[in-house]
Each structure stands twice: as structure tokens, then as C-alpha cells.
Amino acid sequence: MLTRLKRTENGITCNGRHIRTVDPVKDDDEIILRTDDSSFLEPVGSFEVPIVYEDDYTVIFDKPFGMAVHPSIKHQGDTLGNYFAYLYPELTFRPVNRLDRDTSGLCLVAKDAYTAGMLQGKLKKVYYAVVQGITEKSGTIDAPVARERESIILRCVREDGQKAVTHYKRLEHNDKYSLLEINLETGRTHQIRVHFSHIGHALAGDDMYGGSTQDIARQALHCGKLIFSDVMTNELREVFSELPEDIKNLLKE
């Protein structure tokens, strides 16, 4: 950020006068930093994603399932990034946490590079999942996750994989499914999906990892809580998102 400010004409000014980073300043001086932070994503406003929290530095969306966070070969113009570019054309899209396309829930986007850096690795995410069968009341899955050798997308539990630890607590269950609260100690790709498939309780609807699509057409996984500290005041923030109806319906029986 400092490098960009130094290279920008009048990137740093004091009372309207250009200054260097080493120049002294006094009480009541007005320091203004100017950066070009425009987004390169195509702005698309033809859909709407609920905003559940916003301040000067962050915005938190409640992403529906079926929406990708970033554009890709198969998803151009229909992502959360495109909607962000529509709402904030002067900003770059900087998601601090990323969700799979068919995982719903809270996605925090930083409005500037400083905030993104401050929150990286310090955002606590709590997930809720419905898995097949009745699990233990609580437990920890400590099993390394690796890429399937023949696949770009699939992951598996393998001894030579990266360390992966998942903690869970059962909140309720019926004869067919268990609702779990999940806290991740590590953040490997598809970690939750792979771990619960590994212990014989695949996520409902997750046919990629052995789950049945009989009652739901996507993996029953939702990011329902984010906990983080305000980057300026250090005040603790907790933001919640209710379970979507398609996940709730699995537990009605």
C-alpha cells in the first residue's frame, strides 16, 4: 500500500500539500491517502444478495447456494464478485473467507487491502451441516487431506496430505440425519465434506463425497456465524445467518 501511495501523484498529502512518508506532521494536520482501488470485475446488478452487516471497512453477504464467489470458466457474470463490483464500482473485490458454490452462508469482503490483511487468518467461522446418520454427541476428526491424484477438484484423506482438524458438536437429530455445529482448526479445501465422508457420515446432498441427494439437491452446509475484531476499535463482532429452508426441512421429521 505504501509503495502504491508513493507512486501515485499526490498519494499522500498534508493539508493539501504533497508530503513524503518521512516528513513530520503536527496535531490537527489533515492527512489524506489516495489510492486507485477500482475493481476489474464486470459489474452485474441483475440479482440481489442480502447484506447482513456493513461498516466502513467490511461488508458481509449472506450468499445463497448455487452462487460462486469468484468468476471462473463456467461462471462469468453470475458471481458474488460481479454483484460486489456493481455495488462498489470503486473498490476491488477482496473476500476474506470463501465458500464453495453450493455452500450457503456468510462471506466477509474487505473494502481495502489493509483490512483484508488485518483479518486474514483472524476470522473465526462457524459452520452448520446436516450429515447422514446419528453421530456422536461431539468429536474431533484429525485426518490429513490431500488432492485425489487423478482429479483437480476432489480431495481425500491420505497419510501424505496436509494436516486437517475438524471439531463438531451435535445439536439435534432425527432417525435419518444429524445437525452439527462445526469449528475448523485448519482450512483445507473441502475439509468438512471430506472429513465427514471419511467417518461414515457424509453430508446430505453431497453426492461428490457419497451423500444422498434424495432429500436435498446440494451439500447441506451453511456458514452460519462469523466472529472477528473491528480493525480500528478492536471491538468484537459476531454476525449470524439463519439456516436456509432446504436444510431446515431435513430435520422436520
C-alpha positions in Angstrom: 0.0 0.0 0.0 2.8 2.4 0.9 4.5 1.7 -2.4 1.4 2.4 -4.4 0.8 5.6 -2.4 4.3 6.8 -3.1 3.9 6.2 -6.8 0.5 7.9 -7.0 0.6 11.7 -7.8 -0.4 13.4 -4.5 -0.9 10.0 -3.0 -0.1 11.4 0.5 -1.0 15.0 1.3 -0.8 17.1 4.4 -3.3 20.0 4.4 -3.5 19.7 0.6 0.3 19.7 0.2 2.2 16.6 -1.1 4.4 15.1 1.5 6.7 12.1 1.9 6.4 9.3 4.4 9.4 10.6 6.4 8.0 14.2 6.7 6.9 15.3 10.2 3.3 16.2 10.9 1.6 18.1 13.8 -1.6 17.8 15.8 -4.6 18.9 13.7 -2.9 18.3 10.4 -5.2 16.6 7.9 -3.5 13.6 6.2 -5.2 12.2 3.1 -4.2 9.0 1.3 -5.4 8.5 -2.2 -5.2 5.1 -3.9 -6.8 3.7 -7.1 -8.6 0.6 -5.9 -11.1 0.1 -8.7 -12.4 -3.4 -9.5 -11.6 -5.3 -12.7 -14.8 -7.5 -12.4 -17.8 -6.9 -14.6 -20.5 -5.2 -12.5 -23.8 -7.2 -12.6 -26.8 -6.0 -10.6 -29.5 -8.3 -12.1 -29.6 -10.4 -8.9 -29.6 -9.5 -5.2 -27.6 -11.0 -2.3 -28.6 -9.9 1.2 -26.1 -7.8 3.2 -26.3 -8.7 6.9 -23.5 -6.4 8.2 -21.6 -3.4 6.9 -19.2 -0.8 8.2 -16.6 1.5 6.7 -14.1 -1.4 6.2 -16.1 -4.6 5.7 -19.4 -5.9 4.2 -20.8 -9.3 4.9 -23.1 -11.0 2.4 -25.5 -14.0 3.1 -24.6 -15.9 0.0 -27.2 -18.3 -1.4 -26.2 -21.8 -2.6 -25.6 -22.1 -6.3 -23.6 -18.9 -6.5 -19.8 -18.9 -6.9 -17.8 -16.4 -5.0 -15.2 -15.8 -7.8 -15.7 -15.8 -11.6 -14.3 -18.9 -13.3 -14.5 -20.5 -16.8 -18.0 -21.9 -16.1 -19.2 -18.8 -14.1 -18.9 -15.4 -15.7 -21.1 -12.6 -14.6 -23.2 -14.6 -12.1 -20.8 -14.5 -9.0 -20.7 -12.6 -5.7 -17.7 -10.8 -7.1 -19.8 -9.4 -10.0 -22.5 -8.2 -7.6 -19.9 -6.6 -5.4 -18.5 -4.8 -8.4 -22.0 -3.5 -9.1 -22.5 -2.2 -5.5 -18.9 -0.8 -5.1 -17.5 0.1 -8.5 -14.6 2.0 -6.9 -13.4 -1.0 -4.9 -11.5 -4.2 -5.5 -13.3 -7.5 -4.5 -11.4 -8.9 -1.6 -13.2 -11.8 0.1 -11.6 -12.8 3.4 -13.4 -16.2 3.5 -14.5 -18.2 0.5 -17.4 -20.6 0.2 -18.0 -23.4 -2.3 -20.6 -22.6 -4.9 -23.2 -24.9 -3.2 -22.3 -23.9 0.3 -24.6 -21.1 1.6 -24.0 -18.5 4.3 -21.8 -15.6 5.4 -19.0 -14.3 3.2 -17.0 -11.3 4.5 -15.5 -8.9 2.0 -12.9 -6.3 2.9 -13.2 -2.9 1.4 -9.5 -2.2 1.2 -6.2 -4.1 1.2 -5.3 -3.0 4.8 -8.5 -4.5 6.2 -8.1 -7.7 4.2 -4.6 -8.2 5.5 -5.6 -7.5 9.1 -8.4 -10.0 9.0 -6.6 -12.8 7.1 -6.3 -15.8 9.4 -8.2 -14.0 12.3 -11.8 -14.6 11.1 -13.5 -17.3 13.1 -16.1 -19.2 11.0 -18.7 -21.5 12.5 -20.4 -23.9 10.1 -23.7 -25.9 10.4 -24.1 -29.1 8.5 -26.7 -31.9 8.2 -25.0 -35.3 7.9 -26.3 -38.7 7.3 -26.9 -40.9 10.3 -26.6 -40.2 14.0 -23.2 -39.0 15.0 -21.5 -39.0 18.4 -22.6 -36.0 20.6 -19.3 -34.3 19.9 -15.9 -35.2 18.5 -12.7 -34.2 16.7 -11.6 -35.5 13.3 -7.9 -35.3 12.8 -7.1 -36.7 9.4 -4.8 -35.3 6.7 -6.4 -34.1 3.5 -4.8 -34.4 0.0 -5.8 -33.9 -3.6 -7.0 -37.0 -5.4 -4.2 -37.9 -7.8 -6.4 -38.1 -10.9 -8.6 -35.1 -10.1 -8.2 -31.3 -9.9 -11.3 -30.9 -7.7 -11.7 -34.0 -5.5 -9.9 -34.3 -2.1 -9.4 -37.3 0.1 -7.9 -38.4 3.4 -4.4 -39.7 2.8 -1.3 -40.1 5.0 0.8 -37.7 2.9 -1.9 -35.0 2.9 -1.9 -31.7 4.8 -2.9 -31.7 8.5 -6.6 -31.1 8.9 -8.6 -30.9 12.1 -12.4 -30.6 12.4 -14.3 -30.2 15.7 -18.0 -30.8 15.9 -21.0 -30.9 18.3 -24.3 -32.5 17.5 -27.2 -30.1 18.1 -30.1 -32.3 17.2 -31.1 -35.3 15.1 -33.9 -37.5 13.8 -33.8 -41.1 12.6 -32.0 -40.1 9.4 -29.9 -37.0 9.9 -27.8 -35.1 12.5 -27.4 -31.3 12.6 -23.9 -30.4 13.6 -22.1 -27.2 14.7 -18.6 -27.3 13.2 -15.4 -25.4 14.1 -12.3 -25.7 11.9 -8.8 -25.8 13.3 -7.4 -25.8 9.8 -8.9 -24.7 6.5 -8.3 -27.3 3.8 -10.3 -27.4 0.5 -13.5 -29.4 1.0 -12.3 -30.3 4.6 -15.7 -30.6 6.2 -17.1 -32.7 3.3 -14.1 -35.0 3.1 -13.9 -35.5 6.9 -17.5 -36.5 7.5 -17.5 -38.7 4.5 -14.3 -40.3 6.0 -16.1 -41.2 9.3 -19.2 -42.6 7.5 -21.4 -39.6 7.9 -21.4 -37.8 4.5 -23.2 -34.5 4.2 -26.7 -34.8 3.0 -26.9 -34.0 -0.7 -23.1 -34.2 -1.2 -23.0 -36.8 -4.0 -19.4 -35.9 -4.7 -18.4 -37.5 -1.4 -21.0 -40.2 -1.0 -24.0 -38.2 0.3 -27.6 -38.9 -0.9 -29.5 -36.4 -2.9 -32.8 -37.9 -2.1 -33.9 -35.1 0.3 -31.7 -32.2 -0.8 -30.1 -31.3 -4.1 -26.9 -29.8 -2.7 -24.5 -30.3 0.2 -26.2 -29.4 3.4 -23.5 -27.0 4.6 -24.0 -23.4 5.8 -21.6 -20.8 7.2 -23.9 -19.5 10.0 -21.6 -17.4 12.2 -18.6 -15.1 11.8 -16.6 -13.7 14.7 -13.9 -11.0 14.2 -12.5 -7.9 15.7 -13.1 -4.5 14.3 -9.8 -3.5 12.6 -9.9 0.1 14.1 -11.5 -0.3 17.5 -10.7 -4.0 18.2 -14.3 -4.4 19.3 -15.6 -8.0 18.9 -18.2 -8.5 16.2 -20.5 -11.6 15.9 -22.7 -11.9 12.8 -25.3 -14.7 12.3 -27.2 -16.2 9.4 -30.2 -18.5 9.9 -30.3 -21.9 8.3 -31.9 -22.0 4.9 -35.2 -23.7 4.4 -33.8 -26.6 2.4 -31.5 -27.6 5.3 -34.2 -27.0 7.9 -36.5 -29.3 6.0 -34.2 -32.2 6.6 -34.8 -32.1 10.3 -38.6 -31.6 10.3 -39.3 -35.2 10.9 
